Amino acid sequence: QVQFVESGGGQVQPGGSLMLSCRASETIDSFFSVAWHRQAPGEQREFVASTNNDGFSHYADSVKGRFTIMRRNRASTIFLEMTNLNREDTAVYYCNLQPSKYSQTTFWGQGIQVTVSA
């Protein structure tokens, strides 16, 4: 089973930028979509951004215009560019891969902390 490892998290000041990466343990030959989700303390995990195998991307309203999801080599590496960060962006961020359109099982990374504070 493929595994994903996130990196690039940490602390950043409000208004700053951060780049998250999610690297697959194996080469990804095919997939339906990849996504980023996040979970803040005391909150449910929420959708952030996704892109499918045709290159179509979707974003949560809260990050529209500030975050950009990218992928390289199909889905072997998934990126999340984060700009103009604010305190509401503080959360643990998780990458996710859906193997096919009808897959009931998806694959999650372990999560990485992003903290936006002065």
N, C-alpha and C positions, 0 to 999 in steps of 0.2 A: 504494500500500500504506500502510495506517495505521501511524503510529509513535507510541510512547509515551515520555514523559519523566517520570522520577521526580524528586521534590523533597522537602525536609523532613528529609533525613538529617543526620547530624553526630555529635557526641559528647555523651553524656549520662552522668550519674553513676548508679551502681547504685541501683535503686529508683525511678528517674525515669521520665518518660514522653516519648513522641515520636509525632508524627503524620507518616506518609508519604503523599504524594500522587502519583498517576500520571495525567497528563493526555494524552488522545489528540489527535493532530494533526488529526483529522477527526471530524465528528459520527458517532457510532456508532448506526446505526439498528436493528441486530439483533445478537445474540450468544448464545452458549450459556453460557459461564462466564468469569469473570475470577478471577485468582488472584495470590497473592504467593508467591514462592520466595526462598530465601536460600542463600548459599554462604559458608562460613567458610574461612579459609586452611587449605589442606591437606585440606579436606573436599569431598565431592560436594554438588552443589546439592540442596537438600531442599525439599519442600513445606511451606508455612506455613499458608496459609488460602485458601479459595475461596468464591465465591458464584455461583449460577447465575441464569438469567433469570427464575426463579420465586421468587427470594429465599431459597433454601435455602443455608445456609452450612456449611462444614466446616473444622475446624481440626486441625492437628497436636497430638498430646498434649502436646508440650513448650510450647505457647503457649496451650493451652486455658484460658479464664478470664482471660487477661492481654491478649490481642490481640483486636481486632474489625475485621473487614473490612466496608467500606461502599462503595456506589457511588451516583453521582448522574447523572441524565440518561442512563439505561440504563447505559452503560459509558464515557461520555465522560471521567469522572473516577473514579478508584478510590482509596480511602483505606485505610490500615492504621493503626488506633489501637493504640499499644503502651504498656502500663503495667507497672509493677513490673519494669523491665528488669534483667537480670543479665548477667554477662560472657559467658555462653553465647549470648546474643542478638547478639553482635558478628558481623557478616557484611555482605556486599554483598547488598542486597535487590533483587529483580527483580519487576516486574509482568508479567502475562501474560494474553492474551486468546485464547480458543478460539472461533472464529466460529460453529461449528455442532457438533452432537453427534458427527458423524462426520468432522470436519476432522482431517486428518493434519498440517496446518501450523498452528502457533500463532504469535502475535506477542509479542515480548519487548521490554521497555524496556531501556535501556542499563545499568541497575543503579545503585544509590546506596549509599554506605557508611554503616553505623550502627556506632558504636563506643561500648561501654559500659565506662567505666573511671572511676576516681577521679582 
